[in-house]
Amino acid sequence: MTIALEHHTPQTFVDPYAADPAETAWPPAAAEQDMDHLLPPPNPSERLSILIDPRDQHRLALHAALTTAGIPPRPEDRDAIDQLSALPSTINTTLQRWLSHTASQ
């Protein structure tokens, strides 16, 4: 049994994400919406007064350092990152310094 797939253009078969630009184009902006509006800067008095656990701070910093160094953490790295985040702040700072040195080379 053979199943024949019908495609309107050869590009559709090659690129499943190909679309007709006329169908996906954004409508033109109205004249009064022509400008970009930036968000106002944050107001320090409106900050939430929630403290982050040092272990969570270490975890976030380690994720950022690994990603910056070009080593984005994978889901299977979670246990290792959790263990490293439990180490004292001085060790965590050293790990981040090593990673930042690796990223700068």
N, C-alpha and C positions, 0 to 999 in steps of 0.2 A: 504494500500500500504506500503510495507516494502522496504527500501533501504539498500542494503548490501554494506558495504565498504570493499574494498579489500586492504589488507596490506601485504607487503612482510615479515615483521617480527613482532612479538608481541611488540617489543620495540618501533616501529614506532607508534603504536596505543597508547601506554602508554606515550611516550615522543615525542611530535610533533617536538621538536628541535633535536632529535637524528639524527645523520648522520654517514655515513660510514667514519671512520677516514682516510682511504686511499684516499677518494675523497676530503677531506677538508684539508689535511696536506699541510703545506707550503713546497715549493721545497727547497732543501738544498742550503745554501748560497755559492756563489763562494768563492774561496780561498782568494782573495783580499778583499772581503766584510765580512770577518770573525770577524772583530773588530767593536765594537760600537764606534760611533763618537759623542762626546758630543758637544753641541752648545757652542760657545764662550760666555764669560760673557757679559752682556749688557754694552754698552758704554754710560756713562752718558751724553756725549756731543751730542748724537743722540736722546735723549729723546724729546718727543713732549712737547711743552710748553703750553699745554692746562690745564687750571685750572678746577677742578671739583667743582661744586656748593656745599656748605656745606651741604645742605639738601641731595644731592646725596651721599656725603661722609658718612653722618649719616645712610642713608638707607643701603649702602653697609656694613658698620661696624655692623649694627644691624642684617643684614642677616647672616654675618659671626659669630657673637656672639651667635645667636640663633642656628645655625647649630652646632657650637662647643659644645654648651650646650646639644645637643641631641634633639633639637626641630626644625627640619627643617621647614621653613615657607611653608605654603600651599598657593595655588593661592588665596583662599578666605581670607587670612591674609593680602593681599596687602593694603587694605584701612587702617587697623590698623597700619601697618608699615609706610605707608605714613604720617599718623597723628603723630606718634611718631618721625619720622624723621624731622618734622617741629618744634619740640620743641628745646629750646636752647641747645647749646653744653654741658653745665654742666649737664643737665638732661639726655642727650644721653649718656654721659660718665658714669653717675651713673647707668643707665640701663645696660650698657655693663659690668660694674663691678659686678653688681648683678648676671648677667647671667654667668660670668666667675667664680664667687664664687660657683654658683649652679653646674657648670660643673666639678669643681675640687673636689666635695664631692662625 
